[in-house]
């Protein structure tokens, strides 16, 4: 399943991502204005084990909370300014 929220006009708020369908495999959330990714962006209840690709590019992201992707255990590719770096550092601690 692909969820496409490209250029959807979301500003300063990621609460809609807490309702992301559990079996989403690809999330395209680029071109919005989300400067801050808070703790558990995808909620605290569902593990998103099918979510492999997340595109958060062009969102003017300035800050990412330490457990923003806590419920994404099998992510393979996350795109977006410093998001990619943070995710790679997170994966390196799992090995």
C-alpha distances in whole Angstrom, upper triangle without the diagonal:
4,7,10,13,15,19,18,22,21,24,25,23,20,20,17,15,16,14,11,9,10,7,5,5,7,9,11,14,17,20,21,24,23,26,26,23,24,24,21,19,16,18,21,19,16,15,12,13,9,9,11,11,12,14,17,20,22,22,26,25,28,28,25,26,27,24,21,19,20,17,15,17,15,15,16,16,16,18,21,24,26,22,22,25,25,22,24,27,25,24,27,28,26,28
4,6,10,12,15,15,19,18,21,23,21,18,18,15,13,16,14,10,10,11,9,6,6,5,6,8,11,13,16,17,21,20,23,23,21,23,23,20,17,15,18,21,20,17,17,13,14,11,9,10,9,10,11,14,16,19,19,23,22,26,26,23,25,26,23,20,18,20,18,15,18,16,14,15,14,14,15,18,21,23,20,20,23,23,20,23,26,24,23,27,28,26,28
4,6,9,13,12,15,14,18,19,17,14,15,12,10,13,11,8,8,11,10,7,8,6,5,6,8,11,14,14,18,17,20,20,18,20,21,18,15,13,16,19,19,16,16,13,15,12,10,12,11,10,11,12,15,17,16,20,20,23,23,21,23,24,22,19,17,19,17,15,18,17,15,16,15,14,15,17,20,22,19,19,23,22,20,23,25,24,24,27,28,27,29
4,6,9,9,12,12,16,18,16,14,16,13,12,15,14,11,12,15,14,10,11,8,6,5,6,9,11,12,15,16,19,20,18,20,22,20,16,15,18,22,22,20,20,16,18,16,13,14,12,10,10,11,13,14,14,18,18,22,23,21,23,25,23,20,18,21,19,18,21,19,17,18,16,15,14,15,19,21,18,19,23,23,21,23,26,25,25,28,30,29,31
4,6,5,9,9,12,14,13,11,13,10,10,14,13,11,13,16,16,13,14,11,8,6,5,7,9,8,12,12,16,17,16,18,20,19,15,14,17,21,22,20,20,17,20,18,15,16,13,11,10,10,12,12,12,15,16,20,20,19,21,23,22,18,18,21,19,18,22,21,18,19,17,15,14,14,18,20,17,19,22,22,21,24,26,25,25,29,30,29,32
4,5,8,9,12,15,15,13,16,14,13,17,17,15,17,19,19,15,16,12,9,6,5,5,6,7,11,12,16,17,17,20,22,21,17,17,20,24,25,23,23,20,22,20,17,17,14,12,9,9,10,10,10,14,15,19,20,20,22,24,24,20,19,23,22,20,23,22,19,20,17,15,13,13,16,19,17,18,22,22,21,23,26,25,26,29,31,30,32
4,6,8,10,14,14,14,16,14,15,19,18,17,19,22,22,19,19,16,13,9,8,6,5,5,9,11,15,17,17,20,23,22,18,19,22,26,27,26,26,23,25,24,20,21,17,15,12,11,11,9,9,13,15,18,20,20,23,26,25,21,21,25,24,23,26,26,22,23,20,17,15,14,17,19,18,20,23,23,23,25,28,27,28,31,33,33,35
4,6,9,12,12,12,14,12,13,16,16,15,17,21,21,18,19,16,13,10,8,9,7,6,10,11,15,17,17,19,22,21,17,18,20,24,25,24,25,22,25,23,20,21,18,16,13,12,13,12,11,14,16,19,21,21,23,26,25,21,21,24,23,23,26,26,23,24,21,19,17,16,19,21,20,22,25,24,24,27,29,28,29,32,34,33,36
4,6,10,10,12,14,12,14,17,17,17,20,23,24,21,22,19,16,13,10,10,8,5,7,10,13,15,16,18,22,21,18,19,21,25,26,25,26,24,27,26,23,24,21,18,15,13,14,12,10,13,15,18,19,20,22,25,25,21,22,25,25,24,28,28,25,26,23,20,19,17,19,21,20,22,25,25,25,28,30,29,30,33,34,34,37
4,7,7,8,10,9,11,14,15,15,18,21,22,19,21,18,14,13,9,10,9,5,6,7,11,12,13,15,18,18,14,15,17,21,23,22,23,22,25,24,21,22,19,16,14,12,13,12,9,12,13,16,17,17,19,22,21,18,19,22,22,21,25,26,23,24,22,19,18,16,18,19,18,21,23,22,22,26,27,26,28,31,32,32,35
4,6,8,11,11,13,15,17,17,21,23,25,22,23,21,17,15,12,12,10,6,5,6,8,10,12,14,17,18,14,17,18,22,24,24,25,23,27,26,23,24,22,18,16,13,14,12,9,10,11,13,15,15,17,21,21,17,19,22,23,23,26,27,24,26,23,20,19,16,17,19,18,21,23,22,23,26,27,26,28,31,31,32,35
4,7,10,11,12,14,17,17,21,23,25,23,24,22,18,17,13,13,12,9,6,5,6,7,9,11,14,15,13,15,17,20,22,23,24,23,26,26,23,24,22,18,17,13,15,13,10,10,10,11,12,13,14,18,18,15,17,20,21,21,25,26,24,26,23,20,18,16,16,17,16,20,21,20,21,24,25,24,27,29,29,30,33
4,6,8,9,11,13,14,18,20,22,20,22,20,16,16,12,13,13,10,8,6,9,8,9,9,12,13,10,12,13,17,19,20,21,20,23,23,20,22,20,17,16,13,15,15,11,13,12,13,13,13,14,17,17,13,16,18,18,19,23,24,22,24,22,19,18,16,18,18,17,20,22,20,20,24,25,23,26,29,28,29,32
4,5,6,8,10,11,14,16,19,16,18,16,13,13,10,12,13,10,10,7,10,9,7,8,11,10,7,9,10,14,16,16,17,16,20,20,17,19,17,14,14,11,14,15,11,13,12,14,13,12,13,16,14,11,13,15,15,15,19,21,19,21,19,16,16,15,17,17,15,18,20,18,18,22,23,21,23,26,26,26,29
4,5,6,8,10,13,15,18,16,19,18,15,15,13,16,17,14,13,11,13,12,10,10,11,10,7,8,8,12,14,14,16,16,19,20,17,20,19,16,17,15,18,18,15,17,16,18,16,15,14,17,15,12,14,15,15,16,20,22,20,23,22,19,20,19,21,21,18,21,23,21,20,24,25,23,25,28,27,27,30
4,5,6,7,11,13,16,14,17,16,12,13,11,14,15,13,14,12,15,14,12,13,14,12,9,9,10,13,14,14,16,15,19,18,16,19,18,15,15,14,17,18,15,18,17,19,18,17,17,20,17,14,15,17,15,16,20,21,19,22,21,18,19,18,21,22,19,21,24,22,21,25,26,24,25,29,29,28,31
4,5,5,9,11,13,11,14,13,10,11,10,13,15,13,14,12,15,13,11,11,12,10,6,5,8,11,12,12,13,11,15,15,12,15,14,12,13,12,15,17,14,17,16,18,17,15,15,17,15,11,11,13,12,12,16,17,16,18,17,15,16,16,19,19,16,18,21,19,18,21,23,20,22,25,25,24,27
4,6,9,10,13,12,15,15,13,15,13,17,19,17,17,15,17,15,12,11,11,8,6,4,5,8,9,9,11,11,15,15,13,17,17,14,16,15,19,20,18,20,18,20,18,16,15,17,14,11,12,12,11,12,16,17,17,20,20,17,19,19,22,21,18,21,23,20,19,23,23,21,22,26,25,24,27
4,6,8,11,11,14,14,12,15,14,17,19,17,19,17,20,18,15,15,15,12,10,7,8,11,10,10,12,11,15,15,14,17,17,15,17,17,20,22,19,22,21,23,22,19,19,20,17,15,14,15,13,14,17,19,18,21,21,19,21,21,24,24,21,23,25,23,22,25,26,24,24,28,28,26,30
4,6,8,7,10,11,9,12,11,15,18,17,18,17,19,18,15,15,15,12,10,7,9,12,11,9,11,9,12,12,10,13,13,12,14,15,18,20,18,21,20,23,21,19,19,20,17,14,13,14,12,12,15,16,15,18,17,16,18,19,22,22,19,20,23,21,19,23,24,22,22,26,26,24,27
4,6,6,9,11,10,13,14,18,21,20,22,20,23,22,19,19,18,15,13,10,11,13,12,9,11,9,11,10,10,13,14,14,16,17,21,23,21,25,23,26,25,22,22,23,20,17,15,16,13,13,15,16,15,18,18,18,20,21,25,25,22,23,26,24,21,24,26,23,23,27,27,25,28
4,6,9,11,12,15,16,20,23,22,24,22,24,23,19,19,18,14,13,10,11,12,10,7,7,6,8,8,8,12,14,14,17,18,22,25,23,26,24,27,25,22,22,22,18,16,14,14,11,11,13,13,14,17,18,17,20,22,25,25,21,22,25,23,20,23,25,22,21,25,25,23,25
4,6,9,11,14,16,20,23,23,25,23,26,25,21,22,21,17,16,12,14,15,14,10,9,7,8,6,7,10,12,13,16,19,22,25,24,27,25,28,27,24,24,24,20,19,16,16,13,11,13,12,13,15,16,17,20,22,25,26,22,22,25,24,20,23,25,22,21,25,25,23,25
4,6,7,11,13,16,19,19,22,20,23,22,19,20,19,16,14,11,14,16,15,12,11,7,9,6,6,9,9,10,13,15,18,21,20,24,22,25,24,22,22,22,19,17,14,16,13,11,13,12,11,14,14,14,16,19,22,23,19,19,23,21,18,21,23,21,20,24,25,23,25
4,7,10,13,16,19,20,23,21,24,23,20,21,21,17,16,13,16,18,17,14,12,8,9,5,4,5,7,9,12,14,17,20,20,24,22,25,24,22,22,22,20,17,14,16,13,11,12,10,9,10,11,12,14,17,21,21,18,17,21,20,17,19,22,20,18,22,23,21,23
4,7,10,12,16,17,19,18,21,21,18,20,20,17,15,13,17,19,19,16,15,11,11,9,6,6,5,6,8,11,14,17,17,20,19,23,22,20,21,22,20,17,14,17,15,12,14,12,10,10,10,10,12,14,18,19,16,15,19,19,16,18,21,19,18,22,24,22,24
4,6,9,13,13,16,15,18,17,15,17,18,15,13,11,15,18,18,16,15,11,13,11,8,8,6,5,6,8,11,14,14,17,16,20,20,17,19,20,18,15,13,16,14,12,15,13,11,12,11,9,10,12,16,17,14,14,18,18,15,18,21,19,19,22,24,23,25
4,6,9,10,14,13,16,17,15,18,19,18,14,14,17,21,21,19,18,15,17,14,11,11,8,6,5,7,9,11,11,15,15,19,19,18,20,21,20,16,15,18,17,15,18,17,14,14,12,10,10,11,14,16,14,14,18,18,16,19,22,21,21,24,26,25,27
4,7,7,10,10,13,14,12,15,17,16,12,13,16,20,21,19,19,16,18,17,13,14,11,7,6,5,8,9,8,12,12,16,16,15,18,20,18,15,14,18,17,15,19,18,15,16,13,11,10,10,13,15,13,14,18,17,16,19,21,21,21,24,26,25,28
4,6,9,9,12,14,13,17,19,18,15,16,19,23,24,23,22,19,21,19,16,16,12,9,6,5,5,6,6,10,11,14,16,16,19,21,20,17,16,20,20,18,21,20,17,17,14,11,9,8,11,14,12,14,17,17,17,19,22,21,22,25,27,27,29
4,7,9,12,14,15,18,21,21,17,18,22,25,27,26,25,23,25,23,20,19,16,13,10,8,7,5,5,9,11,14,16,17,20,23,23,19,19,23,23,21,25,24,20,21,17,15,12,10,12,15,14,16,19,20,20,22,24,24,25,28,30,30,32
4,6,9,12,12,16,19,19,15,17,20,23,25,24,24,22,25,23,20,20,17,14,11,8,9,7,5,8,10,13,15,16,18,21,21,17,18,22,22,21,24,24,21,22,19,16,14,12,13,16,15,17,20,20,20,23,25,24,26,28,30,30,33
4,6,9,11,14,18,18,15,17,20,23,26,25,25,23,26,26,22,22,19,16,13,10,10,8,5,6,8,10,12,14,16,20,20,17,18,22,22,22,25,26,22,24,21,17,15,12,13,15,14,17,19,19,20,23,24,24,26,28,29,30,33
4,6,7,10,14,15,12,14,17,20,22,22,22,21,24,23,20,21,18,14,13,9,10,9,5,6,6,8,9,10,13,16,16,13,15,18,19,19,22,23,20,22,19,15,14,11,12,13,12,16,17,16,17,21,21,21,23,26,26,27,30
4,7,10,14,15,13,16,18,21,24,24,24,23,25,26,22,22,20,16,14,11,11,10,7,5,4,5,6,8,11,15,16,13,16,19,20,20,23,24,21,23,20,16,15,11,11,11,11,15,16,15,17,20,20,20,23,25,25,27,29
4,6,10,12,10,14,15,18,21,21,21,20,23,24,21,21,19,16,15,11,13,13,9,9,6,6,5,6,8,11,12,10,13,15,17,18,21,22,20,22,19,16,15,12,12,12,11,15,15,14,15,19,18,18,21,23,23,24,27
4,7,8,7,10,12,14,18,18,18,17,20,20,17,18,17,13,13,10,13,14,10,11,8,9,6,5,6,9,9,6,9,12,14,14,17,19,16,19,17,13,14,12,12,11,10,13,14,12,13,16,16,15,18,20,20,21,24
4,6,6,10,10,12,15,16,17,17,20,21,18,20,19,16,16,14,16,17,14,14,11,11,8,6,5,8,8,6,9,11,13,14,17,19,18,20,19,16,17,15,16,14,12,16,17,14,14,18,18,16,19,21,20,21,24
4,6,9,8,9,13,14,14,15,18,20,17,19,19,16,18,16,19,20,17,18,14,14,11,8,5,7,5,4,8,8,10,12,15,18,17,20,19,17,18,17,18,16,14,17,17,14,14,18,17,14,17,20,18,19,22
4,5,5,6,10,10,10,11,14,16,14,16,17,14,16,15,18,20,18,19,16,17,14,10,8,9,6,5,6,6,7,9,12,15,14,18,18,15,17,17,19,17,14,17,18,14,14,17,17,14,16,19,18,18,21
4,6,8,11,11,12,11,14,16,13,15,15,12,14,12,16,17,14,16,13,15,13,10,9,11,8,5,6,8,8,10,13,15,14,17,16,14,15,15,17,16,13,15,17,14,14,17,18,15,17,21,20,20,23
4,7,9,8,9,8,12,13,11,14,14,12,14,13,17,19,17,19,16,18,16,13,13,13,10,8,7,8,7,8,12,14,13,16,16,14,16,16,19,18,15,17,19,16,15,18,19,16,18,21,21,20,23
4,6,7,9,10,13,15,14,17,17,15,18,17,21,22,20,22,19,21,18,15,13,14,11,9,9,9,7,10,13,16,16,19,20,18,20,20,22,21,18,20,22,19,18,21,21,18,20,23,22,21,24
4,6,8,10,13,16,15,18,19,18,21,20,24,26,23,25,22,23,20,17,14,14,11,10,10,8,7,11,13,16,17,20,21,20,22,22,25,23,20,22,23,20,18,22,22,18,20,23,21,20,23
4,7,10,12,15,15,18,20,19,22,22,26,28,25,27,25,26,23,20,18,18,14,14,13,11,8,12,13,16,17,21,22,21,24,25,27,26,22,24,26,22,21,24,24,20,21,25,23,21,24
4,6,9,11,11,15,17,17,20,20,24,26,24,27,24,26,24,20,19,18,14,14,12,10,7,9,11,13,15,18,20,19,22,23,26,25,21,22,24,22,19,22,23,19,20,23,22,20,23
4,6,9,9,12,15,15,18,19,23,26,24,26,23,25,23,19,18,17,13,13,10,9,5,6,7,10,11,15,17,17,20,22,24,23,19,20,22,19,17,19,20,16,16,20,19,16,19
4,6,5,9,11,12,15,16,20,23,22,24,22,24,22,19,18,17,14,13,10,9,6,5,7,8,9,12,14,14,17,19,22,21,18,18,20,18,15,18,19,16,16,19,19,17,19
4,6,8,11,13,16,18,22,25,24,27,24,26,24,21,20,19,16,15,11,11,8,6,6,6,8,11,13,14,18,20,23,22,19,18,20,19,15,17,19,16,15,18,18,15,17
4,6,9,11,15,17,20,24,23,26,24,27,25,22,22,21,18,17,13,14,11,8,9,7,8,10,12,14,17,20,23,23,19,18,21,20,16,18,21,18,16,20,21,18,20
4,6,8,11,14,17,20,19,22,20,23,22,19,19,19,16,14,11,12,10,7,8,7,6,8,9,10,13,16,19,19,15,15,18,17,14,16,18,16,15,18,19,17,19
4,7,10,13,16,19,19,22,20,23,22,19,20,19,17,15,12,14,12,8,9,6,4,5,6,8,11,14,18,18,14,13,16,16,12,14,17,15,13,17,18,16,18
4,7,10,12,16,16,19,18,20,20,18,19,19,17,15,12,15,14,10,12,9,6,6,5,6,8,11,15,16,12,11,15,15,12,13,17,15,14,18,20,18,20
4,6,9,13,13,15,14,17,17,15,16,17,16,13,10,14,13,10,12,11,8,9,6,5,6,9,12,13,10,10,13,13,11,13,16,15,15,18,20,19,21
4,6,9,10,13,12,15,16,15,17,18,17,14,13,16,16,13,16,15,11,11,8,6,5,6,10,12,9,10,13,14,12,14,17,17,17,20,22,22,24
4,7,6,9,8,12,13,12,15,16,16,13,12,16,16,14,17,17,13,14,11,7,6,5,8,10,8,9,13,13,12,15,17,17,18,21,22,22,24
4,6,8,8,12,13,13,17,19,19,16,15,19,20,18,20,19,16,16,12,9,6,4,6,9,9,10,13,14,14,16,18,18,19,22,24,24,26
4,6,8,11,14,15,18,20,21,18,18,22,23,21,24,23,19,19,16,13,9,7,8,11,11,13,15,16,17,19,21,21,23,25,27,28,30
4,5,9,11,12,15,18,19,15,16,20,21,20,23,23,19,20,17,13,11,8,9,11,11,13,15,16,16,19,21,21,22,25,26,27,29
4,6,9,11,15,18,19,16,18,21,23,22,25,25,21,22,19,15,13,9,8,10,11,14,15,15,17,19,20,21,23,25,26,28,30
4,6,8,11,14,15,13,14,18,20,19,22,22,19,20,17,13,11,8,7,8,8,12,13,12,14,17,17,18,20,22,23,24,27
4,7,10,13,15,13,16,19,21,20,23,24,21,22,19,16,14,11,9,8,10,13,13,12,15,17,17,18,21,22,23,25,27
4,7,10,12,10,13,16,18,18,21,22,20,21,19,15,15,12,10,9,9,13,12,11,13,16,15,15,19,20,20,22,25
4,6,8,7,9,12,15,15,17,19,16,18,17,13,13,11,11,9,8,11,11,8,10,14,13,12,16,17,17,19,22
4,6,5,9,10,13,14,16,19,17,19,18,15,16,15,14,12,11,14,13,10,12,15,14,12,16,17,16,18,21
4,6,8,8,12,13,14,17,16,18,18,15,17,16,16,13,11,13,13,9,10,13,11,9,13,14,13,14,18
4,6,5,9,10,12,15,14,17,17,15,17,16,17,15,12,14,14,10,10,14,12,10,13,15,13,14,17
4,6,8,9,12,14,13,16,15,12,14,14,15,13,10,13,13,10,10,13,13,11,13,16,15,16,19
4,6,5,8,10,9,12,12,10,13,13,15,13,10,12,13,10,8,12,12,9,11,14,14,13,17
4,6,7,11,11,14,15,13,16,17,19,17,13,15,15,12,10,13,13,10,11,14,13,12,16
4,6,9,10,14,15,14,17,18,20,19,15,16,18,15,13,15,16,12,13,17,16,14,17
4,6,6,10,11,11,14,16,18,17,13,14,16,13,10,13,14,11,11,15,15,13,16
4,6,9,12,12,16,18,20,19,15,15,16,14,11,13,14,10,9,13,13,10,13
4,6,9,11,15,18,20,19,16,14,16,15,11,12,14,12,10,13,14,11,13
4,6,7,11,14,17,16,12,11,13,12,9,10,13,11,9,13,14,12,14
4,7,10,13,16,16,13,10,13,13,9,9,13,12,9,12,15,13,14
4,6,10,13,13,10,8,11,12,9,9,13,12,11,14,16,16,17
4,7,10,10,7,5,9,9,7,9,12,12,11,14,16,16,18
4,7,8,6,5,9,10,9,11,14,14,14,17,19,19,21
4,6,5,6,9,10,10,12,14,15,16,18,20,21,23
4,5,7,8,10,11,12,14,15,17,18,20,22,24
4,5,5,6,9,10,11,12,14,16,17,19,21
4,5,5,6,9,10,10,12,14,16,17,19
4,6,5,6,9,10,11,12,15,16,17
4,5,5,6,9,10,11,13,15,16
4,6,5,6,9,10,11,13,15
4,5,5,6,9,10,11,13
4,5,5,6,9,10,11
4,5,5,7,9,11
4,5,5,7,9
4,5,5,7
4,5,6
4,6
4
